Amino acid sequence: MILINLLPHREEKRRRRKQAFFAGLGAAAVLGVVIAGAWLLALQHLTAQQLARNAFLSAEIAKLDAQIKDIASLRSEIEALKARQRAVEDLQTNRNVPVYLLNELARQTPEGVYLKSIKQTGQVVAINGIAQTNERVSEFLRNTQHSSPWLERPELVEIKVAAQTAASSRDAARDQRRLYDFAMRVSLKPLQPPADAVAPARGAAPSRAPAKKP
C-alpha cells in the first residue's frame, strides 16, 4: 500500500529550522549574559581586591612618610649636634693656638733673630723682628718652611737696614755692627696640636716669643 503525504512538509521543515535557530540564539544569548555577568563579577572582585591593596599601600606609604620625616628630623638634629661638637672642638683648639704658636716660634727662631711683634689674623701670622744678618732671616724662613709641624708658607715681606751699633767704645769703627729690620708672614697649618707640644707649650711666654741670644 502506497502512502502519500499531502501536507506541506517543506514549510514544516522551515518552521522547525527557524525554531531551532531561535532556540540556539536564545541559548547563546543566555550563555553570553551568564558569561558577561560572571566576567563582570570577576572584574568587580578584582577591582575590589586592587582597591584594598591600594588602600593598604597608601596606609603603609603614609606610615613610611611619617617615619621618613622622623628620620629627617633626627638627621637634622644629629647634624646640628655634630656642628655644635665641631664648634666646641674648634673653640677648644683655637683657645690653645696662641700658646702653641708662641712655643713654636720660640723653637724655630734662630740665634741672632729677635722678634718685636706678632699679630695673628685668621690663619695668617704677621711677624716683625730684628736680625743680625740676612742669613739669620733666611734660616728663620727655612725653619718655618721645613722644620715646623705648625707653620707653613713663610713669606718675606720686607727687610731693611735698621741701625748700626758699636760693639765696643775703643774700636767702634772696626766692630761696628749693622742690624736689619724684617717683616714676614707665615700661615698656620690646620692640624691638631701634637702630643709632645702640650707640655712645653704650658711654659711658653703669654705675650711674646722668647728670643734666643747670639
C-alpha positions in Angstrom: 0.0 0.0 0.0 1.5 3.3 -1.0 1.2 6.2 1.4 1.3 9.8 0.0 1.9 12.7 2.4 0.0 15.6 1.1 1.0 18.0 4.0 3.4 20.9 3.2 6.5 19.2 4.6 8.8 21.9 3.3 7.1 24.6 5.2 7.2 22.4 8.3 10.9 21.9 7.9 11.5 25.6 7.6 9.4 26.2 10.7 11.4 23.7 12.7 14.6 25.1 11.4 13.5 28.6 12.5 12.5 27.3 15.9 15.9 25.6 16.3 17.7 28.7 15.1 15.8 31.0 17.5 16.3 28.5 20.3 20.0 28.4 19.6 20.1 32.2 19.5 18.2 32.3 22.8 20.6 29.8 24.4 23.6 31.7 23.0 22.2 35.0 24.4 21.6 33.4 27.8 25.0 31.9 27.8 26.6 35.2 26.7 24.7 37.0 29.5 25.8 34.4 32.0 29.4 34.7 30.8 29.3 38.5 30.8 27.8 38.5 34.3 30.4 36.1 35.6 33.2 38.3 33.9 31.6 41.4 35.4 31.5 39.8 38.9 35.2 38.7 38.5 36.2 42.2 37.4 34.3 43.7 40.4 36.1 41.2 42.7 39.5 42.0 41.2 38.7 45.7 41.3 37.8 45.4 45.0 40.9 43.5 45.7 43.1 46.1 43.9 41.3 48.9 45.8 42.0 47.1 49.0 45.7 46.7 48.0 45.8 50.4 47.1 44.3 51.4 50.4 46.8 49.2 52.2 49.7 50.6 50.2 48.5 54.1 50.8 48.3 53.5 54.6 51.8 51.9 54.6 53.2 54.8 52.4 51.7 57.3 54.9 53.4 55.4 57.7 56.7 55.4 55.8 56.4 59.1 55.1 55.9 59.8 58.8 59.0 57.6 59.6 61.0 59.4 56.9 60.0 62.7 58.4 61.1 61.5 61.8 64.4 60.2 60.3 64.9 63.5 58.5 64.3 65.4 61.8 66.7 63.1 63.6 69.3 63.6 60.9 69.0 67.3 61.2 69.3 67.1 64.9 72.3 64.8 64.6 73.9 67.3 62.1 73.2 70.2 64.5 74.8 68.2 67.3 77.8 67.4 65.2 78.1 71.1 64.2 78.0 72.1 67.9 80.5 69.5 68.7 82.8 70.7 65.9 82.3 74.3 67.1 83.2 73.3 70.6 86.3 71.3 69.4 87.4 74.2 67.2 86.9 76.6 70.1 88.9 74.3 72.4 91.7 74.0 69.8 91.8 77.7 68.9 92.0 78.6 72.5 95.4 77.0 72.7 96.6 78.1 69.3 98.4 81.3 70.6 100.3 79.2 73.2 101.3 76.6 70.6 102.2 79.5 68.2 104.5 81.3 70.6 106.1 78.0 71.6 106.7 77.1 68.0 108.2 80.5 67.2 110.5 80.2 70.1 111.7 76.8 68.9 112.1 77.9 65.2 113.7 81.3 65.8 117.5 81.0 65.2 120.2 82.8 67.2 120.7 86.4 66.2 117.0 87.0 65.5 114.8 89.0 67.9 111.0 89.2 67.5 109.4 92.6 68.2 105.7 91.9 67.4 103.5 89.0 66.4 100.0 89.5 65.0 97.6 86.7 64.1 94.7 87.4 61.6 92.8 84.2 61.0 95.3 81.6 59.9 98.0 84.2 58.9 100.6 85.4 61.4 102.5 88.6 60.7 105.9 88.8 62.4 108.2 91.8 62.8 111.7 91.5 64.2 115.4 92.4 64.1 118.2 90.2 62.7 121.9 90.5 62.9 122.4 89.3 59.3 120.3 88.4 56.2 121.4 84.8 56.6 119.6 84.7 60.0 116.4 85.8 58.4 116.8 83.1 55.7 117.4 80.5 58.3 114.2 81.6 60.1 112.3 81.2 56.8 113.8 77.8 56.2 112.9 76.6 59.7 109.3 77.6 59.4 109.1 76.1 56.0 110.7 72.7 56.6 111.1 72.1 60.3 107.8 73.2 61.8 104.7 71.0 62.3 102.6 74.1 62.9 103.8 76.7 60.4 103.9 76.7 56.6 104.2 79.0 53.6 106.6 81.6 55.0 106.8 84.9 53.0 109.3 87.6 53.5 107.5 91.0 53.2 110.4 93.4 53.8 113.9 93.6 55.1 115.9 96.8 55.5 118.8 98.2 57.5 117.6 99.2 60.9 120.6 100.8 62.7 124.3 100.5 63.4 125.6 99.8 66.9 129.1 99.9 68.3 130.3 96.7 69.9 132.9 98.5 72.0 133.8 102.1 72.6 137.5 101.6 72.0 137.3 100.3 68.5 133.9 101.4 67.2 134.9 101.8 63.6 136.1 98.2 63.3 133.5 96.4 65.4 130.5 98.3 64.1 127.6 96.0 63.5 124.6 96.5 61.2 121.1 95.3 62.2 118.2 94.5 59.9 114.5 95.1 60.4 112.4 92.5 58.7 108.7 91.7 58.3 107.3 88.3 57.3 104.1 86.4 57.0 103.5 82.7 57.8 100.4 80.5 57.8 99.2 78.1 60.4 98.7 74.5 59.4 95.2 73.1 60.1 96.5 70.3 62.3 95.7 69.1 65.8 98.2 70.0 68.4 101.0 67.4 68.7 101.2 65.5 71.9 104.8 66.5 72.6 103.9 70.2 72.1 101.4 70.3 75.0 104.0 70.1 77.8 106.5 72.7 76.5 103.6 74.9 75.4 102.5 75.4 79.0 105.7 77.1 79.9 105.7 79.5 76.9 105.5 83.2 77.4 101.9 84.5 77.2 102.6 87.8 75.4 105.7 87.3 73.1 108.0 84.6 72.0 111.3 84.3 73.9 114.2 85.3 71.7 117.4 83.4 71.5 120.6 85.4 72.2 123.6 85.0 70.0 
